[in-house]
Amino acid sequence: MYGSHGRRRRAVAAVAVLACLQILALSLPAWADTLAGPHGPHGPVSPPEGAGAVIRGLVLVTTSIAAGVAMLPPVAGPPGRHGRTLAHAAAVTAAAGQFMVVVAGGAWLVTMALATATLALPTMLSRPRSAAATAVLITIVLAAYGRFSAAQDGTAGVSGAVRGGAAPDTGFQAAVTPGATVHGAGLGLAVVHGLAATVWVGAAVYLATAAPADRRALARRLTPPVLVSAAALAVSGALWAFLDGVRLDRGVWSAFGALLIVKTVAAAGCVVALSVFLRGAGRRRGAARSPAVLLAGAVAAGTALTAVPRPAPPPVPGVPLLGDVTVAGHRLPVLVAPARPGWNLVHIGADQASAGTDPARLTPATAQPGTRYTWARIWLPAGRSPLWIGLRGAVAELPVDTGDDGAGGPDLRGPDGPECAHVALGRAVAGVGAPLRSCPADRLTAADAADLRAMVRFVAARGVRVIGLAGDPSPRGTRAAAEVRAEAGRQRLTVVAPGAARAPLIVVSGWADADRVVRDVGTGRVAALGTYLAPWLLSAPLLGPSAGQLVPLRFHPGDPRGLSYAAALNLRFPGEPATAAGYRGWSGEPGSQAPPRLYAASTLSVPGHAQPGGASGGHDGHGGGRWLPGGTITPITGPLAPGPLDPVSRYPPS
Amino acid sequence: MVLATLSVLATGIVASAPLEAAADGGVVKVGSEVVGSDGKTYSATNHLTEQAFAPTPGNRPRKWLLTWAGDAEPGTGGSPDPDFLAVVDATPGTPGYGRVVNTLTLDSAFGNEPHHMQYMWHKGDRVYAGGLLSDTTYVFDIARLPQVRLAGVTLPADTPCGSAPDAYTVLKDGTAYATYMGGPDVTGPCRYTDGQVRNGNGYAGSPGEVVRLDRSGKVLAEAPAATSASEDPELCVNIPVLPEATCANPHGIAVREDLNRLITSDFAEVRNMVTPPAPPPANVGRKTVRIFDIADRGRPRLLSVSRLPDGPRQETNPIAEEPHMVMETAVTNQPHHRGAFASTMSGGAVFYTPDITDPNPKWREVFDDSTAFKALFPTDTPQAGTDGGSWLMPSPDDRYLFHVVLSGGLSSPAANKEAGMVYVLDIQPLLAAGRGTRCSIDDMREVFAGGRERDCPRLVSALPIKDLTSGGPHWAAMDTFGLDRQGYRETQQVSRLAVSNYFVSSTYVDGDHRVCLVNVGPHGELSLDQTFRDENQGTPCVGFDRTRWPHGDHGGARPHGVLFAVADADIR
């Protein structure tokens, strides 16, 4: 009956199935993610949220069944008795699940409207076009609203109600930021993927519940929409998976990967089973149920995918990497900079962590003055390699890619390395993938020089005749000290070493030396009439010690833009202090034209009451997303007047 | 219909337009602005709900509870939400009782940490409201309540010799004295408006000052709270150390214009923690009270610095001893009384001096919070040490003294650790004793049972206010407005208290962000006003941890200062 023509068709079908397998392998994480699960929080890893996942899966699957059955009558005619029964049951179950979402705190208006419309679907089957249109709208709303909710702060919508406040994370979810606005492409993919998957589910229900005698004719009528939706499912899923950072060569041996394989195999089996059925085997009793069972398995696996963290996106060669690892039950942020061949700084969001290229010989990460958490200096080879992060005896791998062009980056091993890394961190938080080519301590910007001169004039105007100066040997520190000395000379001020006189102390060093200076002033080891910090020393660890800190700034850390940076940083690297270097990296601004004002910084506390995380705070998340947790940075002057070296009425950009 | 509904939803889910429309629905916005000394414009916007204009039964004029609240959580993407003055309908028996009918948002400055307003409002007064962290005072014109107008702003640069504004008291001429608890903006010498100079260790350090403001927030005077000579350096720890040690960190403030006296209480050098690993020394919490001569209102002159005595409790944590951290001070009101009270936040005790015109006032402990705790909790009695003793006020007729306590002290039994409370003392015998008072808490029996002497204050009533957070009830206000056919008038009696459950979250002492009303019976008995209910939850007390406000869906807020007030047209 088939002959050579039949063999060729079988070969084409086999190739098609294999192609489907490849495409599906990329595409399948996506649909279930429409109701995104917990991917975001750092810190201790929570077990998959049982009730939330169940509700999520329930709403997803039953709504798909009800909507899928309602979509197909214009093409396939009305469903059979069993199909109608199943659609009724699915609609009731979906409505119940959506009601539970409302009870759990979801946005009642959208969710109850969805529940009402879903309940109405089976009763509309006698009006095929209305039923199909309603089903399409339900699917669009569910898919789009799910994506929209995933971009919010976890308090709204179907997703928000069941995922317990998980925040948007990497990959595709990052594409919906900043500002938690939904990227148009992401919405489009979600809608297309949802519609295609719903058609598949509907077709499977139709075939599984049809009378055996009707199946072949039904299958022929369903073939066009199923094929179109298969293509749409594959393309949208592949794009979605690509945006999520999923690649064939990585992530397979994780829980996420295992579920992905299950889902792929189930869906591929569904394709095969459908193919077989369409070629005639469907005459056998029960054969049509196989695709439905396999498809249900695929949907179940996809839903489960939302409860496990997805693999990190692949590193960009030669670009500082901000990634996450799950180790010893904790999800930790990790920064690798400059991510070039040679020595790199690895910054880990935990105390007592370690890092290295050999999991058996890790280098302890240590605290660095003026910073939070721990740092390790690690030599990385050219190209891709594994970086191992250790915590409490456990290790986890973070792939890094230093690039193959052999070019090196700035040397971050010195005391100014963390500040330089913060520029990279700011860029990474902003989603800017730029190589790190220089460091703030390499030179003194014109803006910073002007701010230092203005600060010296402010001090001189207060009537003092002596100032202290604390610098360091970096190019910036050297140049800054020269600027301060020159302006002091013009103001007829005597410059002395720190502590040589009880005088205003101007600090132009990097973070490490500044940390020592402010602590010494706070404890009285160094006498000073206030500590005047250079603009690049705006960082909570340097503002916490009680040293009368003042700092000239051209932006208000409490203004919306400054707070947005601090919040974004806290989301990606919880507890990490917001810094001037990080802000510059995040904002991408070369320098503000605004005149500087002098800001006073101070913590506030109640003696005798515990301060979680210490005065500098942040470890416990209390005050996270602020520049000085537990304190304030307040402008105490108007604009500082420009000096003769500054352009009239404006300050130079850095 | 289903299709139409879904079409609307499909359109709305991306832009969240329905939420914005809901926020604007029926809300009338009225703005006002002032220009600060820095040349910038500072604006505020009323968001008046329909309830603000709703008629009352019998056209009864309305009484309002002003609540000065800070945003508790950032908005989308970390953007700041505004701080605001909430206007709550406080007219019993009206349909809108307990509803937030207006929020005046501060649109130009965020993260103020709204703190205190003046203790009492009198007809014609403006409202002075401080931003603890922004070092800013806002002045509000409330003549047309429930609408409010921003009438002035006092910026950090306007008060170079002080920071961290805390409390306010308004004089008969409408000007106000304010305590600025923290030191000068810049470390070093600072010259006050009277020409005196004091050395300070900087922002939120020491010494603080007294500031006089006019009705538009303009600074009329900055007066030093510190003596020119050094105080006891062991008692007055300053970090970094000052050439002249000072305990001058004034928090509470009260005035007797008839006696030409102003009194302030020293709290702590608030910027003291830090410099780990060294723990903060106990003596960063202050034990002193300052009395000023204000015969010349524009030049408050420091007359005395008096120290509160230690009490009988022997605490393992020195900071928990009775005289530590004098948060509040309050003066008697009747012309024939000259005494004043002080209460300690960490010490958990109440002190009294009979005559504030005495050049060397002597203080005595007259009540320990332990007595009230014992009355409420005979077993598992909370500890008074570090209990967060807070707001303190005598009734205008000088019969009663009201005191709010934040929670059980740090060493309290777990069962009752969250036992915040408000209690009332009968102080008539104490005041009647005049300068011959004998009351003194001298031993542990008196700590838990009250003073033996006949003139000691007697506990009239105590009401527990449980707060399961790190904080609890902290601030309060008295309602003395009586209603007759001509409208409201001020009386000598207190009919209600408003109590707010919040301290300062950045100090890790927070609160559950509720504002409760407490009825005060004719004999001083206290009871929670069960009819003052949250409009969303339906439970007693108005919660500020809510999603929706008249100004939009900005989430939770932290209520600190509270104040009863009436529109000018409704009070004589």
Interface residues (C-beta under 8 A of the other chain):
Chain A: L109 V110 A113 L114 T116 A117 A120 S130 A133 T134 L137 I138 I140 V141 A144 Y145 F148 Q152 D153 T177 P178 G179 A180 V182 L187 R462 V464 R502 P504 R519 V521 G522 T523 G524 A527 A528 L529 G530 T531 G544 P545 S546 A547 G548 Q549 L550 G558 D559 P560 L563 S564 Y565 A566 A567 A568 N570 L598 A600 A601 S602 T603 L604 S605 V606 P607 G608 H609 A610 Q611 P612 G614 A615 H622 G623 G625 R626 P629 G630 G631 T632 T634 P635 I636 T637 G638
Chain B: V2 L3 T5 L6 S7 L9 A10 I13 V14 P18 D38 G39 P74 T76 G77 G78 S79 P80 A109 F110 G111 E113 L132 L133 S134 D135 P156 A157 P160 S163 A164 G182 D185 V186 T187 G188 N201 G202 Y203 A204 G205 I239 P240 V241 P243 A268 V270 R271 N272 M273 V274 T275 P276 A278 P280 A282 V284 G285 N317 I319 A320 M325 M345 S346 T386 L410 S470 F503 V504 S505 S506 T507 Y508 V509
